[in-house]
Amino acid sequence: MPELPEVEVIRRGLASALTGRKIIRVVIQNRRLRLPLPRGRFKAWVEGRKVTSVGRRAKYLLITMESGARLVVHLGMSGRLAFVPEGAPRKDHDHVRFILDGGLELRFNDARRFGSVQVVTPERGDGAALFAGIGPEPFSRKFSAAYLLARTRGRKRPIKNLLMDGTVVAGIGNIYANEALFVAGIDPARLAGGLDRDGCRRLVRGCRQVLERAIACGGTTISDFVNSSGVAGSFQCELQVYGRDGEGCRSCGSLIRRRVLAGRATYSCPLCQR
Ligand SMILES: [Zn+2]
């Protein structure tokens, strides 16, 4: 499943190739995604308009049109956005085709159909509702040691579960929660409320360090992630704990152990993480 770094890698690819281009037509091949595709809104707000910018909030891609509307794309479990030459043969699970000027198409492909493509319009202000309740971005100043300390007081859940709660911080999924806790030297099962200010500071820094490095590596490709040009990521080669149970810790040599927390595979070093 794409997490924040993978979505950010896609965003960067789209920003350079899509900004300033016109979306001439939107062709819907399959309306049965997680949410119905807004054919009328595509016509009214997207077709014939230029893209002015490509942003991201949590794991949503925000493609802003000169009409002021935004295409809001969520990749779900298996969604992909990729550029192909106009009229290239259709692949299985190509659900939406954005026909661009300059002989290109952007295609949304999603085998498992948990993804979605929506259009939010400025007149209705419905973007705000969509993002209400999402926590601060991990790179924002709001996600600070003081903030994390406040959010963890009195919480009896394992810190890893809290880190993966999108209302606490946006976009951190299982892989990067595991990795950030290793970098911070914190046992994933430790109760959130037991973290002190220094622990919170290390964890905020750990999240940023791991996410930054993953973005620089083009994301993590465990099964099938590729960027908008079809290139896989390489951060999987740098994973310190995720998927490494039974292998030696790269720092101290102890065997990485695997547990299950809140139903999710959890990896840690028994010596480096307390
Ligand atoms: Zn270790």
Residues whose N, C-alpha, C, O or C-beta is under 5 A from the ligand:
A	BS01	ZN	C249 S251 C252 G253 S254 C269 L271 C272
